[in-house]
Structures are given as structure tokens and as C-alpha cells.
Amino acid sequence: MMTKDSSAAEPSAQSDAATGFANIGERVKDALERTSQITENLRAFHSGGVEALLETSRRASKGADTIRIGAADYASRSIDASLAAVKAFSKAKNPGELLSLQSEYIRSSVDSALGELSRVADLWFKLASEVAEPMSAEVRRVGEQVASAVDHKNETK
């Protein structure tokens, strides 16, 4: 009787083994697909970060050029104004006229410097915003992907 029972159990054991191997195969396949997806996500994340960094660098360079050109222009205008003031000082007919010309030159120089300072401060604030935008957008994109992955994981539980 043992022989009959063991021979009857043999096809069942083979079936269970086949089912077990099929399940293992499916699990391995699922694991490989998930690993592939994670690898692709990491590649996209890295690629997006590099692109954002390059865009940030491009914007910073362009903004620095704008500020540099503006500073050179302001320096040139200041030198021209100083030379014109010195010429005017040399033509003053009396000390009162000289003091008046000097006061006007100082007033216009201070006004010009304050205007330039305001202009440069505005450029720096604008540049900071423009430079930060690509990286901020990348952080938002990655955050959305992470949130989506977490939501998806929670839905599958």
C-alpha cells in the first residue's frame, strides 16, 4: 500500500514543485522589472539634475555678464562725469562758484551711485531668482515622483 500511496503522491509533489518554481520565476521577473524601473528612475533623476545644474550655470554666467557690463558702463560714465566736473572747477571765476559746482557734483555723484546701487541690487535679486529656478523645478519634479511612487506603493498594499 505504501507503494500505491507514494506513487499517487508523486504527481502531486511534481505539480507542487512546478507551481513553486513558476511562483519563484514570477517573483524573480517582478523583482527584475522593479529593479529596471528603479534604475531608469535613477537615470532620469541624475539626468534631470545635471540638466538643471547646466541651466543654472548658464543663467548665472549670463547674469554675471550683465552685471559686469553694467558696472563697466557705470564706471565709464562716472569717469566722464568726474572729468567734466574737473573742467568746470577749473573755469570757476570765484570760490563761491567753485563751492557751488563742487556741491552740485557731489550731489549728482551720490544720486548716481544710489541709482546704480539700486539697479545692481535689483539685478542680483532677479539673478538669484533666475538661477534658483531650474534646481527648484527639478526638486519639485523629483518630489512629485517620490510622492507618486509612495502613493502607488500604498495603493498596492
Buried (B, 14 or more C-beta within 10 A) or exposed (E): EEEEEEEEEEEEEEEEEEEEEEEEEEEEEEEEEEEEEEEEBEEEBEEBBEEBEEBBEEBBEEBEEEBEEBEEEBEEEBEEBEEEBEEBEEEBEEEEEBEEBBEEBEEEBEEBEEEBEEEBEEBEEEBEEBBEBBBEEBBEBBEEBEEEEEEEEEEEE
